[in-house]
Amino acid sequence: MLVAEIILEKKSRILGIAKFRELGLLGFIIILAVFVQLRNPSFLTMENLNDMIKNTAILSILAVGMMLVIITRGIDLSIGATLALAGMISALTVSSNPHMSPVTTILLGTAVGVACGGVIGFLISKTAILPIIATLGMMNVFRGLTFMVSNGRWVSANQMPASFKAIATGKILGINTLIFIAIVIYVVFFYFINYTRTGRQIYAVGSNPDSAKISGIDNEKILWMVYTIMGALAGLAGVLWVSKFASAQGDTAMGYEMNVIAACVLGGVNIAGGSGKISGIILGSLLLGILNNALPLINVSPFWQQAIQGVIILIAVIINALVKRSVERNNLMRRKI
């Protein structure tokens, strides 16, 4: 009975911290939006908001996979390279087969991502290589493969059929395709991690790998799965990226993994593993999207934009750490009393 009470108390504490983070982040987003609107009235126009959400869609899709990886105490530095490889292979394929269905192209890019993520998952789960080492090494492998399959050349807009470029500009049920796909992914994964046994096992592996293993959870299977999912989402993002920008290059999305990790951190995903929520990474992705959109609108120098984003990320991390420490201190005092 005492053990059950402790578990319930711990769960309640974690939910309380997460709720505080999300409310604080939402409040900061509202304050930032009002400030930017006062400086530039065009910020909150429907046209600008639509563009901002479209530009954030790919980031938010990748953040879902990265959240799962981080929850299991991992990291994936290869997603930018996976995105580039999947996008390049898809672009080369449609340029040679102009009548290929957009759905087939999306499935092709996703399959490339699954293969990349599966290899990384195998290295981490079966050979016990540290995630940062495995993904850093494979990042260079995938980036090199991208240059090899393209012979160092670009695939430009005039080499892509209109049907492929329409993936990013088209609409489904009146919603831009990029936004629609992002919504579907968030709904699916919200259900997956909150209402399925496997979703709960992911959190268990991240919270305490040894206890998870003793309780019968196959840690290796879970790790392999989350990196494969990350790869699949990166492959999908590669097709959407190339369609959106109508260009496939060897250095596509170079360093983009840092933006994805930042979105997760801003959204309250614990970098030490074990906790993270879909609603949090939505807000984290939205905040980065607002910063990328708003800073140029208020005439902030490009040299300062990355610095400002870095400072905001650091502030978010520090606030999260202070809040967590304060809650833990209060709970400790309550137990002593």
Secondary structure, DSSP 8 states (H G I E B T S, - for coil): -HHHHHHHHHHHHHHHHHHHHHHHHHHHHHHHHHHHHHH-TTTTSHHHHHHHHHHHHHHHHHHHHHHHHHHTT---S-HHHHHHHHHHHHHHHHHH-TT--HHHHHHHHHHHHHHHHHHHHHHHHHS---HHHHHHHHHHHHHHHHHHHHTT--B-GGGS-HHHHHHHH-EETTEEHHHHHHHHHHHHHHHHHHHSHHHHHHHHHHH-HHHHHHTT--HHHHHHHHHHHHHHHHHHHHHHHHHHHT-B-TTTTTTHHHHHHHHHHHTT--TTSS---HHHHHHHHHHHHHHHHHHHHTT--HHHHHHHHHHHHHHHHHHHHHHHHHHHHHHHHHHH-
